[in-house]
Amino acid sequence: METKKKALGRGLEQLFTNNVIDFDNFEKEIVKENKNDVVMINLDEIRSNPYQPRKTFNEDSLQELATSIKEYGVVQPIIIKKSIKGYELVAGERRCKASRLAGLKEIPAIIKDFTDQEMMEIALLENIQREDLNAIDEAKSIANIIKLRGFTQEEFATKFGKSRTYITNLLGLLKLPNNIQDMVVKKEISTSHARVLSKLEDEEQINSLAKRVVLERLNVRDLEEIVTNKEIVKRKPIVKVNKSINEPKYHIYEQVISDKIGSKVKINKNKLEINFNSVKDLERIMEIFNISISEE
């Protein structure tokens, strides 16, 4: 009998190992392996992935995709699984929504079998690598996967190509009061502002500072300066790291910068290298550095 990995194919074998995974390659592998199995499915028979972390979709982006679909059709088939009634969407939520906007009745699809845990991971992976998933939805989905799959934060970070600090900081946002989390979702405050607030203990101080961020238009550096006040109760004290003479040159600097920005950092030959895995991730790092790009 074939093992489950072999039955799933190379694309899925890559996805569910401990290696760093890439959603675009994963989906291309599935399409390549099943290019003769593409079928047309009625859109009314497809329901969203129940583990889809995204709760809101950018309407302008969907309209742009719908316009493209009207002109060129759906270029890449969606991936679905058979359910008791119809099908559940595994990957391709935006393509489905945009196809409906474009007036299509059917959509090309590949039918595969997945467990609930696999569907959750795929939905998260598609969103964090392709779309601007808000930090709170991303954090909730990551927390669910870590719990269900039994990952440590380090294991999850390695598999999804993130730094452990990034995952720790993201999950820390879930400690914020619900109203502050809502402010992040509504983009009233940035993720970087929220990360600073998540280090605080007192809920009243958190709410007060969040209001100041909005009313006074405080940038992240302003907020960081404010919370250094001794009267602001921190969730845990800042730990200063002392350099060891046995550590490689620049190691301490790499560690401190990595902890600050939540990305892997390498210093070599007087060059500072910062890893990022998407435009969204790069924009997050720029925001931490308080750098903005004018589109004028």
Residue, then its C-alpha position, 0 to 999 in steps of 0.5 A: m500500500e502506498t504511504k500517505k505522502k506518496a499518495l499525496g504527490r510531490g507538491l504535498e510531500q513538500l508542504f507537509t515536511n519540516n522544510v521551508i515551504d513556498f506556496d507558489n511552488f506547492e500549488k504549481e506542483i499540484v497543477k503539474e501532477n494533475k493537469n489532466d484531472v482539471v474539471m469544471i465545477n459549479l461555483d454554487e457547489i463550492r463553499s469556503n475553506p472553514y479554516q480560512p484565516r482571512k475574514t475580510f477581502n480587499e474589494d478593489s483587488l477583487q474587482e481588478l482580478a474579476t476584470s482580468i478573469k473576464e478578459y483572460g479567464v481563470v488562468q490557474p485552477i483552484i484546489i478543492k476537496k469533496s465534502i458531504k454536500g458539494y466541495e470545500l475550497v482548499a486554495g483559491e478563495r480570491r479566484c472564486k470570489a472574483s469569478r463570481l464578480a465576473g459573472l462566471k457560473e463554473i470554475p476550473a478545479i482540481i479535486k484532492d483529499f486533505t485532512d482538516q489540519e492540512m487544509m488549515e495550514i494550506a489556507l494560512l500559507e496561501n494568505i501569508q505568502r500571497e496576500d496582505l493578511n491582517a496580523i490578528d487573523e494571521a496570529k489566530s491561525i498560527a496559534n491554532i496550527i501550533k496547538l493542533r500540530g503540536f509545533t513549538q514556535e521554533e518548529f513553526a517558524t522554520k517550516f513557514g520561513k519566519s524568524r522565531t522572534y517574528i512568530t513570538n511577537l505576532l502571537g503576543l498580539l493575541k494578549l491585547p484586549n479585543n478592542i485593541q485587536d479590532m483597531v489593528v484589523k481596522k488599520e486604526i493602529s499599525t501592527s508595529h504599534a500593537r506589538v509595542l502595546s502587547k509588551l505592556e501589562d495594564e489594560e487601561q494604559i494600553n487603551s490610553l496609549a492606543k487612543r494617543v496613537v490615533l489622536e496624536r498620530l504617534n509613530v512607532r518610535d514615539l510610542e516606544e519612547i513613551v513606554t520607556n517611562k517607569e510608570i508604564v507597567k511592562r508585561k516582562p522586563i527587558v533582558k540585556v544580553n552580554k556579549s561572550i568572548n566565545e561568540p562569533k564576531y557580530h553575533i550579538y548584533e545579529q541577535v539584537i537586530s533580529d529580535k528588534i525587527g523579527s527577521k533573520v539578520k546576517i552581518n558579513k564583510n561589513k554588510l548587513e543582510i536582512n531577510f524578508n519573504s514578501v513585499k508585505d514583510l518588507e513593508r513591515i520592516m520599513e515601518i519598524f525603521n520608521i521609513s515610508i516610501s512616497e508614491e508621488 
